[in-house]
Amino acid sequence: MIRRELVAEVADKTGLSAHSAQAAVDALLEVIVDEVAAGRPVILAGFGTFEARDRAARTGRNPRTGEPMEIAAARVPVFKPGAKFRAQVDLRD
């Protein structure tokens, strides 16, 4: 599903116009990005948690040459799905 399809589904499920649904989706994503960038987690009960984590520097390998190389430390966004989300996705019999 791409953004345009997501907006269409939101519009269909909520009865909003496509323009209003686009504004709502954009606002939601902007709030999530802004909060995580500021170091605050976004917790959506039943769905999951968006947060930033620090990744330590480490030694990796250049895939082309096989030579060792240093990979710098970084702050990365992560998403941890909630129990309801995981249960709905894992519908194995």
C-alpha positions in Angstrom: 0.0 0.0 0.0 1.3 3.4 -0.9 0.4 6.8 0.7 -2.2 7.6 -1.9 -4.0 4.2 -1.3 -3.7 4.8 2.5 -5.4 8.2 2.1 -8.1 6.7 0.0 -8.8 4.0 2.6 -8.9 6.6 5.4 -11.3 8.7 3.4 -13.5 5.6 2.7 -13.5 4.4 6.4 -14.1 7.8 8.0 -16.4 9.4 5.4 -13.9 12.3 5.1 -13.2 13.9 1.8 -10.0 12.9 0.1 -8.5 16.3 0.9 -9.4 16.1 4.6 -8.1 12.5 4.8 -4.8 13.6 3.2 -4.5 16.4 5.7 -5.2 14.0 8.6 -2.7 11.4 7.4 -0.1 14.1 6.8 -0.7 15.6 10.3 -0.4 12.2 12.0 2.8 11.3 10.3 4.3 14.8 11.0 3.4 14.5 14.7 5.0 11.0 14.9 8.2 12.2 13.2 8.5 15.4 15.3 8.0 13.6 18.6 10.4 10.7 17.8 13.0 13.2 16.5 12.7 15.1 19.8 13.4 11.9 21.7 9.9 11.3 22.9 8.2 7.9 22.2 4.8 7.8 20.5 2.7 5.0 22.1 -0.5 3.9 20.3 -2.2 1.4 22.5 -2.9 -1.8 20.6 -0.9 -0.7 17.6 2.7 -0.1 18.7 5.4 2.3 19.8 7.5 4.6 17.7 10.8 5.7 19.3 14.4 6.6 18.7 17.3 4.4 19.8 21.0 5.0 19.9 23.0 2.5 17.8 26.6 2.1 18.9 29.6 2.4 16.6 30.7 -1.0 15.2 33.0 -2.6 12.8 31.4 -3.9 9.6 32.7 -5.2 6.3 32.6 -3.5 2.9 30.4 -5.9 0.9 32.3 -5.2 -2.3 35.9 -5.7 -1.1 35.4 -7.6 2.2 37.6 -5.1 4.0 36.7 -4.1 7.6 35.3 -0.6 8.0 34.0 1.5 10.9 30.3 2.2 11.0 29.6 5.3 12.9 27.2 5.5 15.9 23.7 6.7 14.9 20.3 7.5 16.4 17.7 5.5 14.5 13.9 5.4 14.5 12.3 2.1 15.5 8.8 0.7 15.6 7.7 -2.0 18.0 4.3 -3.5 17.2 1.8 -3.9 20.0 0.3 -7.3 21.0 -3.0 -6.8 19.1 -1.1 -5.8 16.0 1.2 -8.8 16.2 -1.7 -11.2 17.0 -3.7 -10.0 14.0 -0.7 -10.3 11.6 0.2 -13.8 12.9 -3.0 -15.7 12.0 -1.3 -19.1 11.5 -3.6 -22.0 12.3 
